[in-house]
Amino acid sequence: MSALLIKNAIIVNEGTQVIADVLVRDGIIEKIGSQISSVGNIREINAEGLHLLPGVIDDQVHFREPGLTQKATIGTESRAAVAGGVTSFMEMPNTNPAALTQQLLEDKYDIGRNTSVANYSFFMGVSNSNAEEVLRTNAKKNEVAGIKIFMGSSTGDMLVDNYLTLRRIFEDAELLIATHCEDERVIKANKEKYPDADNASFHPLIRDVEACFESSFSAVQLAKQYNTRLHILHISTAKELQLFTNMLPLVDKRITAEVCVHHLHFTADDYAQYGNLIKCNPAIKAPENKDALWTALLDDRLDIIATDHAPHTWAEKQLPYQQAPSGVPLVQHSLPLMLQYVKQGRITIEKVVEKMSHAPAQCFKIAKRGYIREGYHADLVLVDMNQHTTVTKENILYKCGWSPFEGHDFPATVRYTIVNGNVAFENGSVNDTVRGERILFDRE
């Protein structure tokens, strides 16, 4: 690895902004200070007027490999990730085959090592019958992102509705458990109410507020019973917010929550324009839920901003509502979207960094990532807060080739993304020779 010197950047880190230089050597931040001199074989980037952020850590993506590679691959989606300032991702187990054994899980790490431009980790999957195999992951608690339980059905056949299995995992798992929470009984009853549902506007009526709340409530009760480290993914309703607290610092929370960018941006009113393109699980719901999510994000009941990046082919999304799969490709545009809200005054750039970089690192206890600190991995993003970017088919890097943001003009632009000291993305181009590293964790 060659050395890198970033000069005169506006560093946004740990709640402050300061203009300084950053010296990177062998993939590690060696020095932060003013007027650092360039010595020897070193690349220098003039970052005057640019904001330097720690790289985004996305704790929930679906990169579809193995087995669903017509939709996406770890290679293609990691390229899109770095184009959007995401330097590390944690990927979900509902691939084909699903990551339900230790060997299948390690197979995904092999793919990541060979093809991912960004840093990577993967979740161990749970089925109704693999509890013993899941608990073997305890021995890898510093090498694996966590355990994923689908307490509601979504893409893939991984619904866990056996209470004995749930209880066993919650009682004996030493890793963080991440849950997709939607109650299957409520969803089934709602489907019977709307047998003729023929467009996406029915989606939040079928996968409704009660379906989310009942499942999240059950997960919280199990976690409290067994003192489990629980992280509930993609909160989408106002009602669920009563399950979370802002009375404790994140480091002391045993139960944490994530909100995704599409639930902060879209509402049920947008189905008329976007239809199946924003069909996802849990569903995008009525506007009052979006407003409540923003309030909870800003007052720290919601801990992390992520994407739940979940691509499907354009042809699949053109199917009738009941056949069209759920999921939205988002990883390339999550940071630009949140920077748009910074420009609008809804959130500060310091808070964006906290929720997209610091908090994921702290929540998952990631080793030496998520902050701009000396001795930490040099995962960095330089953004221009005054340069606009319009999303076009030509600059969408998802393998599926589409985005609900096509045609949208973002008022800020990712200029450089640096992964372990290597420039992985620069002024619109991905460096395909860069390879990320396996994320390691610092868990006792």
Stockholm file with secondary structure:
# STOCKHOLM 1.0

chainA/1-444         MSALLIKNAIIVNEGTQVIADVLVRDGIIEKIGSQISSVGNIREINAEGLHLLPGVIDDQVHFREPGLTQKATIGTESRAAVAGGVTSFMEMPNTNPAALTQQLLEDKYDIGRNTSVANYSFFMGVSNSNAEEVLRTNAKKNEVAGIKIFMGSSTGDMLVDNYLTLRRIFEDAELLIATHCEDERVIKANKEKYPDADNASFHPLIRDVEACFESSFSAVQLAKQYNTRLHILHISTAKELQLFTNMLPLVDKRITAEVCVHHLHFTADDYAQYGNLIKCNPAIKAPENKDALWTALLDDRLDIIATDHAPHTWAEKQLPYQQAPSGVPLVQHSLPLMLQYVKQGRITIEKVVEKMSHAPAQCFKIAKRGYIREGYHADLVLVDMNQHTTVTKENILYKCGWSPFEGHDFPATVRYTIVNGNVAFENGSVNDTVRGERILFDRE
#=GR chainA/1-444 SS CCEEEEEEEEEEETTEEEEEEEEEETTEEEEEESSCCCCSSEEEEECTTCEEEECEEEEEECCCTTTCTTTCCHHHHHHHHHHTTEEEEEECSCSSSCSCSHHHHHHHHHHHHHHCSSEEEEEEECCTTCHHHHHGGGGGTTTSCEEEEESSCCSSSCBCCCHHHHHHHHHHCCSCEEEECCCHHHHHHHHHHCTTCCSGGGHHHHSCHHHHHHHHHHHHHHHHHHTCCEEECCCCCSGGGGGCCSSSCGGGCSEEEEEEHHHHHCCGGGHHHHGGGGCCSSCCCCHHHHHHHHHHHHTTSSCEEECCBCCCCHHHHTSCTTTSCCCBCCTTTHHHHHHHHHHHTSSCHHHHHIIIIIHHHHHHTBTTCSSCCTTSBCCEEEEETTCCEECCTTTCCSTTCCCTTTTCEESSEEEEEEETTEEEEETTEECTTCCCCBCCBCCC
#=GC SS_cons         CCEEEEEEEEEEETTEEEEEEEEEETTEEEEEESSCCCCSSEEEEECTTCEEEECEEEEEECCCTTTCTTTCCHHHHHHHHHHTTEEEEEECSCSSSCSCSHHHHHHHHHHHHHHCSSEEEEEEECCTTCHHHHHGGGGGTTTSCEEEEESSCCSSSCBCCCHHHHHHHHHHCCSCEEEECCCHHHHHHHHHHCTTCCSGGGHHHHSCHHHHHHHHHHHHHHHHHHTCCEEECCCCCSGGGGGCCSSSCGGGCSEEEEEEHHHHHCCGGGHHHHGGGGCCSSCCCCHHHHHHHHHHHHTTSSCEEECCBCCCCHHHHTSCTTTSCCCBCCTTTHHHHHHHHHHHTSSCHHHHHIIIIIHHHHHHTBTTCSSCCTTSBCCEEEEETTCCEECCTTTCCSTTCCCTTTTCEESSEEEEEEETTEEEEETTEECTTCCCCBCCBCCC
//
